[in-house]
Amino acid sequence: MTGRELEGRVALVTGGASGIGLACARELSRRGARVAVADADAARLSRLARRFGAANLYAIDVADPTAVRRAVADLTRRGRRLDILVLAAGICCDAVLWKMTDEAWSRVIDVDLSGAAHVLRAAAPALRRQRRGRVVFISSINGRRGKVGQSNYAAAKAGLLGLARSAARELAGSGVTVNVVEPGFTTTPMTAGLPSRIRRRALAETPLGRAGRPEDIAAAVAFFASPAASHITGQSLAVDGGQGMGA
């Protein structure tokens, strides 16, 4: 479906100022949704005012549950509804376990896992009142297969799978679906600074022979948000060019 099937829907995309989150926000908007964007990077966020409207931009850290609750309350008050939630906020602080600091471990868990939970918990009452909604988590194939130097990131992304499947059961009675998209190696600002040897290795293990694009992930997210996915919940879809096969 590539028309205006999301016309009249209100969406919130976290981590939406760049990379995968921004691609998701653009795709949902293209399909007719009114999109609000939350991101901790206020400078990047401000550049989206013309596209999404300044009132629909929330400069918040999803690791702060109070800020999250205020943003969700404001959005649902102004929009009178919340139909689509895309939880794409995420960071990396890489190191092997014996060199990882307490701060690096906690910060990644706080943003990538707890941050997603904060937003979903804040949004759940509105979704339940409406008796319908779509929630899509952005996880990673590394949450399923692990990755050297990314124990904190992999643990957080694996946690999203359990969170999503539990939420799918809890919200199903309210007509809300909850699904997960697992990107593989994708060209984003987060991966742009990786050493060339790591980029080459990721491409070598990807059967389709290219890095993913944020738009590839956004297409899967838009599917889960669409009427075509109304009978799909608690599922995880790898969008990775085959990189994680067998994991």
C-alpha positions as CSV (number, residue, x, y, z in Angstrom):
1,M,0.0,0.0,0.0
2,T,1.5,3.3,-1.0
3,G,-1.5,5.7,-1.0
4,R,-3.0,7.8,1.7
5,E,-4.2,4.9,3.8
6,L,-3.1,6.6,7.1
7,E,-5.1,9.8,6.5
8,G,-6.5,11.1,9.7
9,R,-4.1,9.1,11.9
10,V,-1.8,10.7,14.5
11,A,1.7,9.2,14.8
12,L,4.5,9.7,17.2
13,V,8.0,8.7,16.2
14,T,10.8,8.8,18.8
15,G,14.4,9.2,17.6
16,G,12.8,10.8,14.6
17,A,15.2,13.6,13.9
18,S,17.7,11.5,11.9
19,G,18.4,8.1,10.4
20,I,15.8,5.4,10.6
21,G,13.4,7.4,12.8
22,L,13.4,10.3,10.3
23,A,12.7,8.0,7.4
24,C,9.8,6.5,9.3
25,A,8.4,9.9,10.1
26,R,8.6,10.9,6.5
27,E,7.0,7.7,5.2
28,L,4.1,7.9,7.6
29,S,3.6,11.5,6.7
30,R,3.7,10.6,3.0
31,R,0.9,8.1,3.6
32,G,-1.3,10.7,5.2
33,A,-0.6,10.6,9.0
34,R,-0.1,13.7,11.0
35,V,3.3,13.0,12.5
36,A,4.9,14.2,15.8
37,V,8.6,13.7,16.3
38,A,10.5,13.3,19.6
39,D,14.3,13.5,19.8
40,A,17.0,14.5,22.2
41,D,18.9,16.4,19.5
42,A,17.1,19.8,19.6
43,A,19.2,21.2,16.8
44,R,18.4,18.5,14.4
45,L,14.8,18.5,15.5
46,S,14.4,22.2,14.9
47,R,15.2,21.7,11.2
48,L,12.0,19.7,10.8
49,A,9.6,22.5,11.8
50,R,8.7,23.2,8.2
51,R,8.0,19.6,7.4
52,F,6.0,18.6,10.5
53,G,5.1,21.8,12.3
54,A,7.0,23.3,15.3
55,A,4.1,22.3,17.6
56,N,4.6,18.6,16.7
57,L,8.3,18.5,17.7
58,Y,9.3,17.4,21.2
59,A,12.9,17.9,22.3
60,I,13.0,15.2,25.0
61,D,15.2,12.5,26.3
62,V,13.1,9.3,26.3
63,A,15.1,8.1,29.3
64,D,13.3,10.8,31.3
65,P,9.8,9.4,32.1
66,T,8.5,12.7,33.3
67,A,9.4,14.4,30.1
68,V,7.9,11.6,28.1
69,R,4.6,11.7,30.0
70,R,4.4,15.5,29.4
71,A,5.0,15.1,25.7
72,V,2.5,12.3,25.2
73,A,-0.1,14.2,27.2
74,D,0.4,17.3,25.1
75,L,0.2,15.4,21.8
76,T,-3.0,13.5,22.8
77,R,-4.6,16.7,24.2
78,R,-3.9,18.7,21.0
79,G,-4.5,15.8,18.5
80,R,-7.3,14.2,20.6
81,R,-5.9,10.8,19.6
82,L,-2.8,8.8,19.1
83,D,-2.9,6.0,16.5
84,I,0.6,5.0,15.7
85,L,3.7,4.8,17.9
86,V,7.1,4.2,16.4
87,L,9.8,3.6,19.0
88,A,13.1,4.3,17.2
89,A,15.2,6.2,19.7
90,G,18.5,4.5,20.3
91,I,22.2,5.1,21.0
92,C,25.4,3.1,21.1
93,C,28.3,3.3,23.6
94,D,30.4,0.4,22.4
95,A,33.1,-1.5,24.3
96,V,33.9,-5.1,25.2
97,L,32.5,-6.1,28.5
98,W,35.6,-5.8,30.6
99,K,36.2,-2.3,29.3
100,M,32.7,-1.0,29.4
101,T,31.9,1.7,32.0
102,D,29.0,1.6,34.3
103,E,27.8,4.8,32.6
104,A,28.0,3.3,29.1
105,W,26.0,0.2,30.2
106,S,23.3,2.2,32.0
107,R,22.9,4.9,29.4
108,V,22.3,2.5,26.5
109,I,19.8,0.5,28.6
110,D,18.1,3.7,29.8
111,V,17.6,5.1,26.3
112,D,17.2,2.0,24.1
113,L,15.1,-0.2,26.4
114,S,13.7,1.8,29.3
115,G,13.0,4.8,27.0
116,A,10.8,2.7,24.7
117,A,9.0,1.4,27.8
118,H,8.4,4.9,29.1
119,V,6.8,6.0,25.9
120,L,4.6,3.0,25.5
121,R,3.5,3.2,29.1
122,A,2.6,6.8,28.7
123,A,0.7,6.2,25.4
124,A,-1.1,3.0,26.4
125,P,-4.1,4.7,28.1
126,A,-4.9,6.7,24.9
127,L,-4.4,3.7,22.7
128,R,-6.7,1.6,25.0
129,R,-9.4,4.3,25.1
130,Q,-9.5,4.4,21.3
131,R,-9.8,0.6,21.1
132,R,-7.2,0.6,18.2
133,G,-3.6,1.5,17.5
134,R,-0.3,0.4,16.1
135,V,3.0,0.1,18.0
136,V,6.2,-0.6,16.2
137,F,9.6,-1.1,18.0
138,I,12.9,-0.7,16.1
139,S,15.1,-3.4,17.5
140,S,18.2,-4.9,15.7
141,I,19.4,-8.2,14.5
142,N,22.1,-7.9,17.1
143,G,19.5,-8.2,19.8
144,R,19.0,-11.7,18.5
145,R,22.5,-12.8,17.5
146,G,24.7,-10.7,19.8
147,K,27.7,-8.6,18.7
148,V,31.2,-8.2,20.0
149,G,31.6,-4.8,21.7
150,Q,27.8,-4.3,21.9
151,S,26.7,-6.2,25.0
152,N,24.7,-3.2,26.3
153,Y,23.1,-2.5,22.9
154,A,22.3,-6.1,22.2
155,A,20.9,-6.6,25.6
156,A,18.6,-3.6,25.2
157,K,17.5,-4.6,21.7
158,A,16.8,-8.2,22.9
159,G,14.8,-6.7,25.7
160,L,12.6,-4.9,23.2
161,L,11.5,-8.2,21.8
162,G,10.3,-9.4,25.2
163,L,8.7,-6.0,25.9
164,A,6.9,-6.0,22.6
165,R,5.5,-9.5,22.9
166,S,4.3,-8.9,26.4
167,A,2.7,-5.6,25.3
168,A,1.1,-7.4,22.3
169,R,-0.7,-9.7,24.7
170,E,-1.7,-7.0,27.1
171,L,-3.0,-4.6,24.5
172,A,-4.6,-7.1,22.1
173,G,-8.0,-6.9,23.9
174,S,-8.0,-3.1,23.1
175,G,-7.4,-3.7,19.4
176,V,-3.8,-2.5,19.5
177,T,-1.1,-4.4,17.6
178,V,2.5,-4.4,18.7
179,N,5.3,-5.5,16.4
180,V,9.1,-5.3,15.9
181,V,11.3,-4.4,13.0
182,E,14.9,-5.6,13.3
183,P,17.3,-3.7,11.0
184,G,20.6,-5.2,9.9
185,F,23.6,-3.0,8.9
186,T,21.9,0.2,7.8
187,T,23.5,3.5,6.5
188,T,22.6,6.1,9.2
189,P,24.5,8.8,11.1
190,M,25.0,6.2,13.9
191,T,26.9,3.9,11.5
192,A,28.6,6.5,9.4
193,G,31.6,6.8,11.7
194,L,32.3,3.1,11.9
195,P,35.8,2.0,10.8
196,S,35.9,0.8,7.1
197,R,36.9,-2.7,8.2
198,I,33.7,-3.1,10.2
199,R,31.6,-1.8,7.3
200,R,33.3,-4.2,4.9
201,R,32.6,-7.1,7.2
202,A,29.0,-6.2,7.6
203,L,28.6,-6.1,3.8
204,A,30.4,-9.3,3.3
205,E,27.9,-11.1,5.6
206,T,24.9,-9.6,3.8
207,P,23.7,-11.9,1.0
208,L,22.0,-9.1,-0.9
209,G,25.3,-7.3,-1.0
210,R,24.4,-3.8,0.1
211,A,23.8,-1.9,3.3
212,G,20.2,-1.2,4.2
213,R,18.7,2.2,3.7
214,P,16.6,3.9,6.3
215,E,13.8,3.9,3.8
216,D,13.9,0.1,3.7
217,I,13.2,0.0,7.4
218,A,10.5,2.7,7.1
219,A,8.6,0.7,4.5
220,A,8.4,-2.2,6.9
221,V,7.2,0.1,9.7
222,A,4.6,1.6,7.4
223,F,3.3,-1.8,6.6
224,F,2.9,-2.7,10.3
225,A,1.1,0.7,10.8
226,S,-1.3,0.1,7.9
227,P,-4.7,-1.6,7.7
228,A,-2.9,-4.4,5.8
229,A,-1.3,-5.6,9.1
230,S,-4.5,-5.5,11.2
231,H,-4.3,-9.2,12.1
232,I,-0.5,-9.2,12.9
233,T,0.8,-8.7,16.4
234,G,3.6,-9.9,18.6
235,Q,5.8,-10.5,15.5
236,S,9.4,-9.5,14.6
237,L,10.6,-8.8,11.0
238,A,14.2,-8.7,10.1
239,V,15.0,-6.1,7.4
240,D,18.7,-6.9,6.9
241,G,19.4,-8.2,3.4
242,G,19.8,-11.7,4.9
243,Q,22.6,-10.6,7.2
244,G,21.1,-12.2,10.3
245,M,19.9,-15.5,8.7
246,G,20.3,-18.4,11.1
247,A,20.6,-16.1,14.2
